[in-house]
Amino acid sequence: MEAPTPTPHELESYAGTYTSDEAEATMTAAVERGALGLKRRPDVAIKLTPVYIGAFTAGQLGTVIFRHGSTGRVTELSVVQDRVWDLRFIRKPER
């Protein structure tokens, strides 16, 4: 099965700031040079590689799955690893 190639518009729909109270962490998804990535403080950048629609591999972070709300807008992301299943990060409202 071939990995999808998201359009620039699809990639931009994932961009935003996501927080997890459980993990006490914030990540920012952004598109740079046509590719989607995550940034964490202080200066960690993680490249996201498409696996299937809405899901990306993220190196040692595991798999990142973007989730949509009832309006179709991306509202959160989940991190899945060997020992972590569905750690949710909620998207902050845009100002």
Backbone torsions as a table, in degrees:
resi	resn	phi	psi	omega
1	MET	NA	131.6	-178.0
2	GLU	-86.2	137.2	178.1
3	ALA	-66.1	145.7	-180.0
4	PRO	-70.8	159.6	173.9
5	THR	-116.7	95.6	-178.3
6	PRO	-63.5	144.7	176.2
7	THR	-74.6	161.3	175.6
8	PRO	-55.3	-38.3	178.7
9	HIS	-63.9	-42.2	177.9
10	GLU	-63.2	-43.4	178.9
11	LEU	-61.4	-43.1	179.8
12	GLU	-62.9	-29.2	-179.4
13	SER	-66.9	-20.1	178.3
14	TYR	-87.8	-17.7	-175.8
15	ALA	-63.7	137.2	178.5
16	GLY	158.2	-179.6	179.7
17	THR	-106.8	131.7	-176.0
18	TYR	-124.5	136.2	-179.0
19	THR	-126.7	151.3	175.6
20	SER	-131.3	116.7	175.1
21	ASP	-66.7	-37.3	-179.2
22	GLU	-61.8	-44.5	-179.1
23	ALA	-88.3	-8.4	-175.7
24	GLU	50.6	50.9	-176.1
25	ALA	-143.7	155.1	175.2
26	THR	-129.4	137.9	175.9
27	MET	-130.4	146.9	177.7
28	THR	-117.8	123.7	175.5
29	ALA	-92.8	131.6	-178.5
30	ALA	-146.8	152.5	176.3
31	VAL	-100.6	124.6	177.2
32	GLU	-135.6	128.4	180.0
33	ARG	54.0	38.5	175.7
34	GLY	78.9	6.6	-179.3
35	ALA	-125.5	148.5	178.9
36	LEU	-90.7	139.4	177.8
37	GLY	-146.5	166.4	175.4
38	LEU	-115.6	144.4	175.7
39	LYS	-124.4	138.1	174.6
40	ARG	-128.7	155.0	177.1
41	ARG	-71.9	152.5	-3.6
42	PRO	-79.0	-38.4	-178.5
43	ASP	-152.4	39.8	-179.6
44	VAL	-89.8	125.3	175.9
45	ALA	-118.7	131.4	-176.5
46	ILE	-122.7	121.9	177.7
47	LYS	-77.6	135.2	177.6
48	LEU	-105.8	129.4	179.7
49	THR	-114.9	124.7	-177.8
50	PRO	-60.0	137.8	176.0
51	VAL	-113.9	-50.7	172.6
52	TYR	-150.2	174.1	-173.6
53	ILE	-57.3	120.4	178.9
54	GLY	84.7	-2.0	-178.9
55	ALA	-126.1	142.3	-175.3
56	PHE	-140.3	145.4	169.4
57	THR	-82.4	146.8	-175.6
58	ALA	-135.5	47.4	177.8
59	GLY	56.2	-132.6	-177.4
60	GLN	-67.9	-18.2	178.0
61	LEU	-67.6	-28.6	179.8
62	GLY	111.0	-134.4	179.0
63	THR	-112.4	136.3	177.5
64	VAL	-111.8	125.8	180.0
65	ILE	-118.8	121.1	177.7
66	PHE	-86.8	133.7	-176.5
67	ARG	-114.8	141.9	-177.0
68	HIS	-104.6	146.2	175.1
69	GLY	-86.7	-173.0	-176.6
70	SER	-64.9	-21.9	179.4
71	THR	-86.3	-6.1	-177.8
72	GLY	93.4	-8.0	179.8
73	ARG	-81.3	144.3	176.9
74	VAL	-67.8	125.4	-176.8
75	THR	-115.9	-17.5	-179.4
76	GLU	-163.6	168.8	172.9
77	LEU	-131.7	154.2	177.7
78	SER	-118.5	142.6	174.0
79	VAL	-110.1	130.8	179.9
80	VAL	-124.5	126.4	177.5
81	GLN	-134.7	-175.7	177.6
82	ASP	-57.5	-44.9	-175.1
83	ARG	-105.2	-2.3	-178.5
84	VAL	-125.2	129.7	178.7
85	TRP	-124.8	117.4	172.9
86	ASP	64.8	47.5	173.2
87	LEU	-75.4	114.4	-172.0
88	ARG	-90.3	137.4	172.1
89	PHE	-120.1	122.5	-176.9
90	ILE	-89.2	135.0	-179.8
91	ARG	-74.1	129.0	176.9
92	LYS	-74.4	143.4	176.5
93	PRO	-62.6	144.1	178.0
94	GLU	-78.5	147.6	-179.2
95	ARG	-93.9	NA	NA
